[in-house]
Each structure stands twice: as C-alpha cells, then as structure tokens.
C-alpha cells in the first residue's frame, strides 16, 4: 500500500469519527435540554454569578474579577500562597488602571 493511500484511509477514518462526535453532541444536547433549562432557571432564581473555578483565594475564583496585583498584596515580590494561583492564568485584556 502506498503512503498516500494510507493517509487517505486515515483522513477517512478521522473524518468519520469527527462527524460521529458532532452527531453525538447534538443528540446529547437534545436529550439534556430539559435538564439544562431547569439548571438555568435555578441559576436565575438564586441570582448566581459566573463560574467559580477555585475556592482558595479571591483572585482565583473567577479570572475576570481579579486585578493584576491582588496575588501580591503583602509584598510585590512575595510568592503566591495558594497552589491554584499557578494554574489560573491572568485575565486577558489591556492593563486597566483605577481612575
């Protein structure tokens, strides 16, 4: 078998698996629609905010709610006290300064 034939077989299998994954996701979403709507109603009813990623420190709870210097409030060169601070990346966007 030529290498191009093997590559085309690989592409065919990968395409088939990708299409199967898309179909499976659509079927699963249709099956879980009532459950997701119930959860959305609960979130609206309780007035919950964004997803909480970590519970340790306030600057790792949600990256969009953190300022750039909150991990270093004790001293600018102080090490991070919480392990999740090394996992969560800072929020994207321009440097915003307080007015």
matplotlib code that plots the C-alpha trace (Angstrom):
import matplotlib.pyplot as plt

x = [0.0, 1.3, 1.8, -0.8, -3.4, -2.7, -3.0, -6.3, -7.6, -6.5, -8.3, -11.4, -11.4, -10.7, -13.5, -15.9, -15.1, -15.4, -18.8, -19.9, -18.7, -20.8, -23.9, -23.4, -23.1, -26.3, -28.2, -26.9, -27.8, -31.3, -31.6, -30.4, -32.3, -35.0, -32.2, -30.2, -33.3, -34.0, -30.5, -30.6, -33.9, -32.2, -29.3, -31.7, -33.8, -30.8, -29.1, -25.8, -22.9, -20.2, -18.5, -16.2, -13.0, -11.2, -12.3, -9.0, -8.2, -10.5, -8.2, -8.5, -12.3, -13.0, -10.3, -12.5, -12.9, -9.3, -6.9, -3.3, -1.8, -4.2, -2.0, 0.8, -0.9, 1.5, 4.6, 5.1, 7.8, 6.0, 5.4, 1.8, 0.3, -2.2, -1.5, -4.3, -2.6, 0.0, -2.7, -5.1, -3.8, -4.4, -7.4, -6.8, -7.2, -5.5, -3.9, -6.7, -5.8, -8.1, -9.4]
y = [0.0, 3.4, 6.0, 8.3, 5.6, 5.1, 8.8, 8.9, 6.0, 7.9, 11.0, 9.0, 7.4, 10.8, 12.5, 9.7, 9.9, 13.7, 13.5, 10.9, 13.2, 16.1, 13.9, 12.5, 16.0, 17.2, 14.1, 14.5, 18.2, 17.5, 14.8, 17.1, 20.2, 19.9, 19.4, 22.3, 24.6, 23.6, 24.4, 27.8, 28.5, 27.7, 29.9, 32.8, 32.2, 32.1, 35.1, 33.2, 34.8, 33.4, 30.1, 29.7, 28.0, 27.8, 28.5, 29.3, 32.9, 35.7, 36.4, 32.8, 32.4, 34.0, 35.4, 38.2, 39.6, 39.8, 42.7, 42.1, 42.9, 41.1, 38.0, 40.2, 42.3, 41.5, 42.4, 42.7, 40.0, 37.7, 34.1, 33.0, 31.3, 29.2, 26.4, 27.5, 30.8, 28.9, 27.2, 30.0, 32.5, 36.2, 37.6, 38.7, 42.3, 45.7, 46.9, 48.8, 51.3, 52.6, 56.1]
z = [0.0, -0.9, 1.8, 0.1, 0.3, 4.0, 4.6, 2.7, 4.8, 7.9, 6.8, 6.0, 9.5, 11.2, 9.2, 10.1, 13.8, 13.7, 12.1, 14.7, 17.5, 16.1, 15.8, 19.3, 20.7, 19.0, 20.2, 23.8, 23.8, 22.6, 25.3, 28.1, 27.1, 29.9, 32.5, 31.2, 31.2, 34.8, 35.8, 34.0, 35.9, 39.2, 38.4, 37.6, 40.6, 43.0, 41.3, 40.9, 39.2, 37.0, 37.4, 40.4, 39.3, 42.7, 46.2, 47.8, 47.1, 45.7, 42.8, 41.6, 42.0, 38.6, 36.4, 35.1, 38.6, 39.5, 39.3, 38.4, 41.8, 44.2, 44.5, 45.7, 48.3, 51.0, 49.0, 45.2, 45.3, 47.7, 46.5, 45.8, 48.9, 47.0, 44.5, 42.2, 41.6, 39.5, 37.5, 36.6, 34.0, 34.4, 32.6, 29.0, 28.1, 28.3, 31.5, 33.3, 36.0, 38.7, 37.9]

ax = plt.figure().add_subplot(projection="3d")
ax.plot(x, y, z, "-o")
ax.set_aspect("equal")
plt.show()
